[in-house]
Amino acid sequence: MNSIIINPVSSVRGEITVPGDKSISHRSIMLGAIANGVTTVTGFLRGEDNMATMRAFRAMGVEIDDDGITLSIHGRGLHGLKEPADVIDCGNSGTTIRLISGLLAGQSFFSVVTGDQYLRKRPMKRVVEPLARMGASIMGRQKGTLAPLAITGCALNPIGYDSPVSSAQIKSAIMLAGLYAGGETSVREPSLSRDHSERMFRLFGASLDIFQTGVTVRGGVELQAQEITVPGDISSAAFLIVAALITPGSELLIKNVGVNPTRTGVIDILRSMGGSIQLLEERVVSGEPVADLMVRSSRLKGVAISGSVVPRAIDEFPAVCIAAACAEGVTIIQDARELRVKETDRIAAMASNLLRMGVSVEEREDGMEITGVECLLGGEMESFGDHRIAMSLSVAGLVAKGGIKVNDIDCVATSFPSFFTLLEKVAER
């Protein structure tokens, strides 16, 4: 279990790019694999989560060439995947296991999907239940609520599903299954979750209708290969954005970042706190909005965060918590119960670490109340094996008195392998 010590810096300055978007990278392989023709992908994130997706599709007979710059995915069409010879290991990736379950439900073969010790604790009922309603045969631990999951593929029936939570993973799993169902499959959410699947389905030629809080997919439509350029991941950029905001004298340009409106909740939140974040050179690449972000150090203030902005920033809340800890006044986070079923319980994990930093925190079932302090206290902090917790704590170390030691940092490789290199690059001492 590796650790790192992050010491205070004088400022955060420079011009950088962050690795490709994790969500888009996952989907480019999944849709490329079941399309007709060769899909090329540049900017693909070679983090452990996405590599788990690549291995899974190679195990199902998909040829994927990788020269280190471009992926070439030799699609096998909607019904061309082959039964894997072994259990599919999704590693730590919730996106891989949940989305691939929807895809596997409509195949003509048997498969088993599992993951590491953390993934095997994460709830699977949220995808198993709607897939079972479509006729899928899925068995797993604790009545199908935990991995490993054993999936016997079959002909699926279309459904209309009202998801109890706003989750792109649930929506995307049902959309993928819907490609194999006869007729129209619809998913409705309490509020719109990230829409990368909708955008990429449309790019590949799927037949779908998008409405205010959901999507309808028509089954049986063959997909066609595409050329995809993956923008930088705003979830990765969020840690560096917060680093620049909370460190005095900072000015940081982060180039080529995806600014999909369903993902920019973190920008909206940090701006509402007084953060100086400008979007420059806005453009559209492979169906996704992209911009360069100019971030300058700012005097932040506490705010109330709830409602529809929460699912638009759900992965970035560990970074938001650090911003709140450095802000003047109280920040209240509500409607974020989903944080408890991420790679770890992120509400409990962040509350525990913030308390060690001398921050007043009141943990709530669906969020927390954070009272900012003028100076964070340093010390030894725990990532709990969660990549986003580890990176957030590292950002806190830039301004914490005496620096911060972060334990168990190997998990960062799941989404942002170059994080510590980039952090060192922009840190001025």
C-alpha positions in Angstrom: 0.0 0.0 0.0 1.8 3.1 -1.3 1.5 6.6 0.2 2.6 10.1 -0.7 3.4 13.3 1.2 2.0 16.5 -0.3 3.6 19.7 1.1 2.2 23.3 0.8 3.1 25.3 -2.3 3.2 29.0 -3.1 0.9 28.8 -6.1 -0.5 26.5 -8.9 0.4 27.8 -12.3 0.8 26.6 -15.9 -0.9 25.1 -18.9 -1.9 21.4 -18.9 -4.2 18.8 -20.4 -5.9 16.1 -18.4 -6.4 12.5 -19.6 -9.4 11.5 -21.7 -12.9 11.3 -20.3 -13.4 8.0 -18.5 -17.1 7.7 -19.3 -16.7 8.4 -23.0 -13.7 6.0 -23.2 -15.8 3.2 -21.7 -18.6 3.7 -24.2 -16.4 4.1 -27.2 -15.2 0.5 -26.7 -18.6 -0.9 -25.9 -20.4 0.6 -28.9 -17.4 0.2 -31.2 -17.3 -3.5 -30.4 -21.0 -4.1 -31.5 -20.8 -1.7 -34.5 -20.1 -2.7 -38.1 -16.6 -1.7 -39.2 -13.5 -0.3 -37.5 -14.0 2.4 -34.9 -10.9 4.6 -34.2 -10.6 6.3 -30.8 -8.0 9.0 -30.0 -7.6 10.5 -26.5 -8.7 7.2 -24.9 -8.0 7.0 -21.2 -5.7 4.2 -20.4 -6.6 4.0 -16.7 -7.3 0.7 -15.0 -11.1 1.0 -15.2 -11.0 1.5 -19.0 -8.5 -1.2 -19.5 -10.8 -3.6 -17.7 -13.5 -2.7 -20.3 -11.0 -3.3 -23.1 -10.0 -6.7 -21.7 -13.6 -7.7 -21.3 -14.4 -7.1 -25.0 -11.2 -8.8 -26.1 -12.3 -11.8 -24.1 -15.5 -11.8 -26.2 -13.6 -12.0 -29.5 -13.3 -8.3 -30.3 -10.0 -7.3 -31.9 -8.7 -4.0 -30.4 -5.4 -2.6 -31.7 -3.6 0.0 -29.5 -0.5 1.8 -30.7 -0.5 4.0 -27.7 -2.1 6.9 -29.5 -5.1 5.5 -31.3 -7.4 2.5 -30.6 -8.8 0.6 -33.6 -11.8 -1.4 -32.6 -12.8 -4.1 -35.1 -16.6 -4.2 -34.5 -18.4 -7.5 -34.7 -21.9 -6.2 -35.2 -24.8 -6.4 -32.9 -24.8 -10.2 -32.6 -21.1 -11.0 -33.2 -19.7 -11.2 -29.7 -18.5 -14.6 -28.5 -18.9 -16.4 -25.2 -15.9 -15.6 -23.0 -13.8 -18.6 -21.9 -13.4 -17.3 -18.4 -15.0 -15.0 -15.8 -14.9 -11.3 -16.9 -13.0 -9.3 -14.2 -14.2 -5.7 -14.2 -11.6 -4.6 -11.6 -12.8 -1.6 -9.7 -15.0 -0.3 -12.4 -18.7 0.2 -11.6 -19.3 1.5 -15.1 -17.8 -1.6 -16.7 -19.8 -4.1 -14.7 -23.1 -2.3 -14.8 -23.1 -1.4 -18.5 -21.7 -4.7 -19.6 -24.5 -6.5 -17.7 -27.0 -4.7 -19.9 -25.1 -5.7 -23.0 -24.6 -9.3 -21.9 -28.3 -9.8 -21.0 -29.1 -9.7 -24.7 -26.4 -12.1 -26.0 -26.9 -15.8 -27.0 -24.3 -17.1 -24.4 -23.5 -17.5 -20.8 -21.1 -15.2 -18.9 -20.0 -14.3 -15.4 -18.8 -10.8 -14.4 -17.1 -9.9 -11.1 -14.6 -7.3 -9.7 -12.2 -6.5 -6.9 -13.0 -6.4 -3.2 -14.5 -3.0 -3.5 -16.7 -3.6 -6.5 -18.1 -6.8 -5.0 -19.6 -4.7 -2.2 -21.3 -2.2 -4.6 -25.1 -2.6 -5.2 -26.0 -4.4 -8.4 -29.8 -4.7 -7.8 -30.2 -1.3 -9.4 -29.4 -2.8 -12.8 -30.3 -6.4 -12.2 -33.9 -5.5 -11.4 -34.8 -3.6 -14.6 -32.9 -6.1 -16.7 -34.9 -9.0 -15.1 -38.1 -7.1 -16.1 -36.8 -7.3 -19.7 -36.6 -11.1 -19.3 -32.9 -11.3 -18.5 -31.6 -14.3 -16.4 -29.1 -13.0 -13.9 -28.0 -14.6 -10.7 -25.6 -13.3 -8.1 -24.7 -13.1 -4.4 -27.4 -12.1 -2.0 -30.2 -12.8 -4.5 -28.5 -11.0 -7.4 -27.7 -7.8 -5.5 -23.9 -8.3 -5.4 -21.3 -9.5 -7.8 -20.2 -11.9 -9.1 -23.2 -12.0 -11.5 -23.9 -15.0 -13.7 -25.8 -13.9 -16.8 -27.6 -16.2 -19.3 -28.3 -14.1 -22.4 -31.7 -14.3 -24.0 -34.1 -12.5 -26.3 -35.2 -9.4 -24.3 -38.6 -7.6 -24.1 -38.8 -3.8 -24.3 -39.9 -2.0 -21.1 -40.7 1.5 -19.8 -38.7 2.0 -16.6 -38.9 4.7 -14.0 -35.5 4.8 -12.3 -35.7 5.6 -8.6 -32.4 7.5 -8.8 -30.7 9.6 -11.5 -27.8 7.3 -12.6 -26.1 7.2 -16.0 -25.0 3.6 -15.2 -28.6 2.4 -14.7 -29.8 4.3 -17.8 -27.0 3.1 -20.0 -27.3 -0.5 -19.0 -31.0 -0.5 -19.9 -30.2 1.4 -23.2 -27.6 -1.3 -24.2 -30.1 -4.0 -23.4 -32.7 -2.1 -25.4 -30.6 -2.6 -28.5 -31.5 -6.3 -28.2 -35.2 -5.9 -27.4 -37.9 -5.9 -30.0 -39.6 -2.6 -29.9 -39.1 0.6 -27.8 -37.3 0.6 -24.4 -37.7 3.8 -22.4 -35.9 5.0 -19.2 -37.1 8.0 -17.1 -35.1 9.6 -14.3 -36.0 12.0 -11.5 -33.5 14.4 -13.1 -31.3 14.0 -16.1 -28.0 12.2 -15.5 -25.0 12.5 -17.7 -26.0 11.9 -21.4 -22.8 10.5 -22.9 -24.6 7.3 -23.9 -27.4 9.2 -25.7 -24.8 11.3 -27.6 -22.7 8.3 -28.6 -25.7 6.1 -29.5 -26.8 8.8 -31.9 -23.3 9.2 -33.3 -23.2 5.4 -34.0 -26.6 5.5 -35.8 -28.9 4.0 -33.1 -32.5 4.9 -33.3 -33.5 6.9 -30.2 -35.7 9.7 -28.9 -34.5 12.0 -26.1 -37.0 13.7 -23.9 -36.8 16.0 -20.9 -35.9 13.4 -18.2 -35.2 10.2 -20.3 -34.6 8.4 -23.5 -36.3 5.8 -25.7 -34.2 3.3 -27.7 -35.5 1.1 -30.6 -34.1 -2.4 -30.7 -32.6 -4.2 -33.7 -30.9 -1.3 -35.4 -27.3 -2.0 -36.5 -24.6 0.5 -35.5 -21.9 1.8 -37.8 -18.3 2.4 -36.9 -17.1 6.0 -36.1 -14.0 8.1 -35.6 -14.0 9.4 -32.0 -11.9 12.0 -30.3 -12.2 11.8 -26.5 -12.0 15.2 -24.7 -10.3 15.6 -21.3 -12.3 14.4 -18.3 -13.9 17.1 -16.3 -14.0 14.8 -13.3 -10.2 14.7 -13.4 -9.9 18.4 -14.1 -12.0 19.1 -11.0 -9.1 18.3 -8.7 -6.8 20.7 -10.4 -9.5 23.3 -10.6 -10.0 23.2 -6.9 -6.2 23.2 -6.4 -5.9 26.5 -8.3 -8.9 28.1 -6.6 -7.7 27.4 -3.0 -4.0 28.2 -3.5 -3.3 32.0 -3.4 -1.7 33.5 -6.5 -2.7 30.7 -8.8 -3.6 30.8 -12.5 -4.1 27.5 -14.4 -5.2 26.8 -18.0 -6.6 23.4 -18.5 -7.0 22.7 -22.2 -9.5 20.5 -24.1 -11.9 19.6 -21.3 -15.3 18.1 -21.9 -18.0 20.5 -20.8 -21.1 18.4 -21.4 -23.9 20.3 -19.6 -24.8 17.1 -17.7 -21.3 17.1 -16.3 -20.6 20.7 -15.5 -22.4 20.8 -12.1 -18.9 21.1 -10.5 -18.2 24.3 -12.4 -21.6 25.7 -11.5 -21.1 24.9 -7.8 -17.6 26.3 -7.6 -18.6 29.5 -9.5 -21.5 29.9 -7.0 -18.9 29.7 -4.2 -17.1 32.6 -5.9 -14.6 30.6 -7.9 -13.1 32.3 -11.0 -13.5 29.7 -13.8 -13.7 30.9 -17.5 -14.7 28.7 -20.5 -12.6 29.6 -23.5 -12.6 28.4 -27.1 -15.9 26.5 -26.8 -16.4 23.9 -29.5 -18.0 20.5 -30.3 -15.9 17.4 -30.9 -17.4 14.0 -31.7 -20.7 15.2 -30.5 -19.4 16.5 -27.2 -19.0 20.1 -26.0 -15.3 21.0 -25.3 -13.6 24.1 -23.9 -10.4 25.3 -22.4 -10.7 26.3 -18.7 -8.9 29.3 -17.2 -8.9 29.0 -13.4 -7.6 31.7 -11.0 -7.3 31.6 -7.2 -10.4 32.9 -5.5 -11.9 33.7 -2.1 -14.6 31.1 -1.8 -17.7 31.3 0.3 -20.0 28.5 1.7 -23.2 27.7 -0.3 -26.1 25.3 -0.1 -25.9 22.5 -2.7 -29.0 20.3 -3.5 -31.4 19.3 -6.2 -30.7 18.8 -9.9 -27.1 20.0 -9.7 -26.2 17.0 -7.6 -26.3 14.3 -10.2 -24.4 16.7 -12.6 -21.5 16.8 -10.1 -21.8 13.5 -8.3 -18.3 12.2 -9.0 -16.7 15.6 -8.1 -18.0 16.0 -4.5 -14.8 14.9 -2.8 -13.1 17.8 -4.5 -16.0 20.1 -3.7 -15.6 19.1 0.0 -12.0 20.4 -0.1 -13.2 23.7 -1.6 -15.9 23.9 1.1 -13.3 23.3 3.8 -11.3 26.3 2.6 -14.3 28.5 2.0 -15.6 31.2 4.4 -18.8 30.1 6.1 -20.9 26.9 5.9 -21.5 24.7 2.9 -24.5 22.3 3.1 -24.6 19.3 0.8 -28.0 17.6 0.4 -29.7 15.1 -1.9 -26.3 13.3 -2.4 -27.2 9.9 -0.8 -25.7 8.3 -4.0 -22.2 9.2 -2.6 -22.6 6.4 0.0 -22.5 3.7 -2.7 -19.5 4.8 -4.7 -16.1 3.1 -4.5 -16.4 3.7 -0.8 -18.9 5.7 1.3 -17.7 9.1 0.2 -19.7 11.0 2.8 -18.2 9.1 5.7 -14.7 9.0 4.2 -14.6 12.7 3.5 -16.1 13.6 6.9 -13.5 11.4 8.6 -10.6 13.1 6.8 -11.9 16.6 7.1 -12.2 16.2 10.9 -8.5 15.2 11.0 -7.8 18.5 9.1 -9.5 20.5 11.9 -12.7 21.2 9.9 -16.1 21.1 11.6 -18.2 18.6 9.8 -21.7 17.3 10.5 -22.4 14.1 8.6 -25.9 13.6 7.3 -27.6 10.6 5.6 -27.7 12.4 2.2 -24.8 14.7 2.6 -22.9 16.9 5.1 -22.5 20.3 6.6 -18.9 21.7 6.3 -17.7 24.8 8.1 -14.7 26.3 6.4 -11.5 27.1 8.2 -8.7 29.6 7.5 -6.0 26.9 7.5 -6.3 23.2 7.1 -4.3 21.1 9.5 -1.8 18.5 8.0 -1.4 14.9 9.1 -2.0 11.4 7.9 -5.1 10.8 5.8 -6.8 7.6 4.5 -8.1 7.2 0.9 -10.1 4.1 1.8 -9.0 2.7 -1.6 -11.0 5.4 -3.5 -9.2 7.2 -6.3 -11.3 10.4 -5.9 -10.8 10.5 -2.1 -7.0 10.1 -2.6 -6.8 12.9 -5.2 -8.9 15.3 -3.1 -6.7 14.8 0.0 -3.7 15.4 -2.1 -5.1 18.7 -3.3 -5.8 19.6 0.4 -2.1 19.0 1.0 -1.1 22.0 -1.2 -2.5 24.4 1.5 -2.5 22.3 4.7 -0.2 23.4 7.5 2.7 20.9 7.6 1.5 19.0 4.5 -0.6 15.8 4.2 0.4 12.2 3.9 -2.2 10.2 1.9 -2.2 6.5 2.3 -3.2 3.9 -0.3 -2.7 6.0 -3.5 -2.4 3.1 -6.0 -6.2 3.5 -6.6 -5.5 6.7 -8.4 -4.4 4.7 -11.4 -8.0 3.6 -12.0 -8.9 7.0 -13.5 -6.0 9.4 -13.6 -2.6 7.6 -13.8 -0.7 10.9 -14.4 -2.3 12.8 -11.6 0.7 13.2 -9.3 3.0 14.0 -12.2 0.6 16.8 -13.3 0.2 18.1 -9.8 4.0 18.3 -9.4 4.2 20.1 -12.8 1.9 22.9 -11.8 3.0 23.3 -8.2 5.3 26.3 -7.6 7.2 26.2 -4.3 
